[in-house]
Amino acid sequence: MQKLLITIISFLFIGVSYADHENDMGSYHFAQVPALCGTPNAIKKYLDHHKLEPYDIALGREGMEPTGTPVYMMTYWVSEDGHVAATIDVPQGTETCILFHTFDRTKPSKD
């Protein structure tokens, strides 16, 4: 659990972390992802300013297994004017990070 938690924290706060993984689904790696991080209160002010409301909350679990110990929490946020954002929190973490904030949300047609 500590190894996964350290990888996630490094991925979020250092900026670049490559960890190769291979399983029966193929090979993949962590890539550089820009994230906006701050105190939970500062991030909440940002979300409030953009009128984003929580839509879904989900737990990331150790080993990416449904029965694994929770190691992070994702919250998906939406606004009435088409904004979507996602935040991530880790247990005993002192920061919250916005992984993305997108605009012009539309739903694909089912044709």
Summary of the structure (lengths in Angstrom):
residues: 111
radius of gyration: 15.4
end to end distance: 43.0
largest distance: 45.1
contacts: 250
relative contact order: 0.19
helix: 23%
strand: 36%
